[in-house]
C-alpha cells in the first residue's frame, strides 16, 4: 500500500510542483486548494499532510487546530509549508502540533528529506 500525502495550499502551481515531485518518490498525492475542502475529505486515509498557513478563509493554523481536536485525526502528522518565515510563526506552527515547518521558497530536495523524516518517525 502506497503512502498517501495530502497537500493543502491555495496556490495551484505550488500544489502541482509538490504533487509531481512527491509522486516521483513513490507517494500517492492528493491536493486541496483550501482548508475547508480538506476538512470535507476522509483525512484518516492520509499518512501525512503538508499544509499552507495563509489561505483565504480558514488558515492552516485553524485547520491544524480542528485536526488535532478530533480524536480520529489527532495523530496524523503534518508539515506546515508557509511564506511566514519569522521565528514567531515557526514556533506557533510547531506548538500547534506540526511535525515540521518548511518556509517558502523551498528547495524540493529538502522538502522530500523532511517528508521522509516525518514519515519515519510516525
N, C-alpha and C positions, 0 to 999 in steps of 0.2 A: 504494500500500500504506500503510495507516494505521500510525502509530507505536504500538507496544504497550508498555504500562506494567503492571508487577506491583506491587500494594500488599500488603505483608505486615504485618499488625497483628492482635493478638488481640482488639481492640475492634471488633466488627462494625459498630457505628454509625459509627465513625471511617472504616472502610473504605468504607462506603456514601457518606459525605459526600465523600470524595476521589474515589471512582468517579464519582459524579454530576457533580461539577464538572470533572473531567478529561475525561469523555465529552462534556460541553458544549463543551469546547475542541477536540473532534475526535479525541481519542485513543481507542484501544481499550484497555480496562482489565480486568484480572483481579484477584481478591482471594484471598489465602490468610490463614487465621486462625492459622497457626503457621509457624515457620521449617521445621519438619520436613515439613509438607505442601508448602511451596515447593520444597524440595530434591527432591521426587519429580517435579516438572514438568520439561519441557524448557526450561530457562532461556534457551537460545540464541535463543528466539523473541521475547525481550523487548529493547526498546531502552533501558529504564530500569526500575529497581526502587526503590520507596520502602519503607524497612524500619524498623519499630519496634525499639527495643533491648530493652526489658523485656518479654519474653514468657516463658511458663511453663516450658518445658523447655529449648529451645535459644534462647539470646539472639541478638539482632541482631548483636552483635559476633562470636559464634561462627559465625553464618550467613555474615557477611561474610568471615571467615577461610576458610571452606570454598569460597566463590565465588572468592575471589582465588587460592587454591591450585590451582584447576582451570584448566589452560591453555585449555579451551574456553569458560569463562565469565569469565576474569580481566579482560577488557576491557569488560564490561557495566557502564555507570555506575550508581551507586546513591546515594540520598539517605537519610540517617538522619532519622527523624522521631520525636522522643522527648520525654518529660516530663523527662528528665535534662538540666537546663539549665545545670549548672555548667561552668566552664571546663575542668576535667579531663576530663569525659566528652566534651565537644565536641572537644577536642584528640585524645583517644583515638579517637573516631569518625573523624576526618579522617585520623589515622595508620593506621587500619585499611583505608584506601582509599576512604572515602566521598568523593563529589564535592561534597557539600554536607551541611549539618546544620541541620535545622529543629527548633525547640523547640515543644512543645505547652504551652498552647494556641497555635494559629497563626491567622494571617489568610489566608484562602484565596487572595486576590489575590497575596500574597507567595509562597505555595506554587506557584501557577501560573507566576509570573515566574521562580522558581528552577528549575522543571522546564524551561521554555523555554530558560533559560541553559545548563543542563547538557546538554540535547539539542543545542543549537547547538555546544557545544564538542566533542561526541563524534562 
